[in-house]
Amino acid sequence: MRKLRWGLVLAAVAATLVAAGQVAARSGSTAAAAPIKVGISLPLTGDFSEPGTAALRGYQIWQQLVNAKGGLLGRKVQLIVKDDRSDQNTIVSDYNALINQNKVDLLLGTFSSLLNLPASAVAEKFHMVYVEPAGGSPRLFNRGFQYLFFAQQATAPHQADLFSKWVTNLPANQRPQTAAYPTQDDPFAAPVVAGVQAKLEKAGIKTVYSTTYPPGTTDFDTIASAIKSSKADIVVQGAVFDDGVGLIRSMKKVDYNPRALFQTSAPSESKTFSDAIGLANTNGIFYAVSWSPSAKGPKYPLNPEFLAAYKKKFKGQIPAEDAADAFAAAQVLQTAVTKVGKIDQDAIKDYLHSKPVRTILGPLSWDSTGAPRQAFFLAQWQCNPPASTNCASQIVAPKVVATAKSVVFPKPEWK
C-alpha cells in the first residue's frame, strides 16, 4: 500500500510538472508573439498637419503590408502614434514618453527638420536608431550623431540640384536673367533655396529679390508685390505648404506670373495642393520629388503594392510624396532589423552605416553622419492639353525615370 501511495504521489508530482511546463511553454510562446512596438510622433495638428497626416498614412500602409506577410521577425507590428501638434517642445516629451513609458522597440521619425532636430536628439540620447522620412537640413547632420538616418535621396542643399541644372542648361536666348528667392524661415526649406541661389548666381543669373519670412505668415500680398516690382524672371520659394499656396494666391491677385516657379514641399501635397490653388493653376510649377508612382522593378521594391494598397484604403487617392517617404523610412528600418535578425539598436545602426537599402524611392545609402548620398528627381505639374484640367505631377528628370517627354516652359498664365 505504501508503494502504491508513493506511486500515486510521484504520478501527481509528475503531472503537476508537466502542466507547469505546458503553462511555461504557452507563456513563452505568448511572449515571443508579442507585437513589435514602433513609436512615432507626428504633426497631426498645427502648421505641419497636412504633411504630418500624409506621413501617418504612409506608415499605416507599411504596417498593413508587413503584417499581411507575417509581421517583422515573425511578430505583428504595432504603431504607437502621438500628435506633437507641430511643436518642438511637445515632440521632445512625446519621444521621451515613447521610449520610457510606452517602452517601444523601435522608432520612426516625424515630419520636417524643425521637429526632427529635437526628436533625433532624444533618440540619440537613448542610443535608439532614428530613421526620419522628412528632414534634410544640414543642421541635422553636423552634430556627430550615430543613430540618425534620413530616408530620402539627398540633404536640403542638394534637393533642387536638377532644377538648377535645368535652368543653367537652357539655351542662352531662353535662360532667365533674374530670380527672386522668398523662403520660410525653416531649417529644411531655407537651405534648399540657398542651394539654388548659389548655383544660379554662379551661372550669372542675377538675384533681384530675396526675403525670409516667419513660419505662420498668412499675408503674402506685400511679398508678391515686391517680386512683381523686381521683374524677376523666375521665383524659387522655400514653401512648406500653406505659404506656397498663399504666395500663389497673392501673385495671382497682383497679376504677376513668373516664367518659372519652383517651390519646395508644397506642390508634393498632391490633391491638397491642386484643390487649394485650382487644378489648372498647377500647370508648369516645378518641385523636387523623392518618389514616382510609376517606378517599378527590383530597384523600387513594393512600389506597386504601396500604390495599390493606398488607393484601396484612401478611396482612390494618389499618395502624397510625404506618405511615400514615410513608407520608405519604415522599409529602411524593416530591412535592417530583418538582416540583423533581432532588435539590437547598435547592430541595426552598424548595418545601415555599411549597407545600401532598396526602397520605393530607389536605393538609399548613408555617410557616417546619416546623410544620404543619392539625388532627387525633378517634378513638374503638367496639364494636357494646357487649357484643360487634365493635370498631374510628372517626373521630368532624370530621363531614366521621367514620365513626361518635355518640360512646360514658360509657365502658363494663372487661370
Buried (B, 14 or more C-beta within 10 A) or exposed (E): EEEEEEEEEEEEEEEEEEEEEEEEEEEEEEEEEEBBBBBBBBBBBBBBBBBBBBBBBBBBBBBBBBBEEEBBBEBBBBBBBBBBBBBEEBBBBBBBBBBEEEEBBBBBBBBBBBBBBBBBBBBBEBEBBBBBBBBBBBBBBEEEBBBBBBBBBBBBBBBBBBBBBBBBEEEEEEBBEBBBBBBBBBBBBBBBBBBBBEBBEEBEBEBBBBEBBEBEBEEBBEBBBBBBEBEBBBBBBBBBBBBBBBBBBBBBEBEBBBBBBBBBBBBBBBEBBBEBBBBBBBBBBBBBBBBBBEBBEEBBBBBBEBBEBBBEEBEEBBBBBBBBBBBBBBBBBBBBBEEBEEBBBEBBBBBBBEEBBBBBBBBBBBEEBBBBBBBBBBBBBBBEEEEEEEBBBBBBBEEEBBBBEEBBBBBBEBB
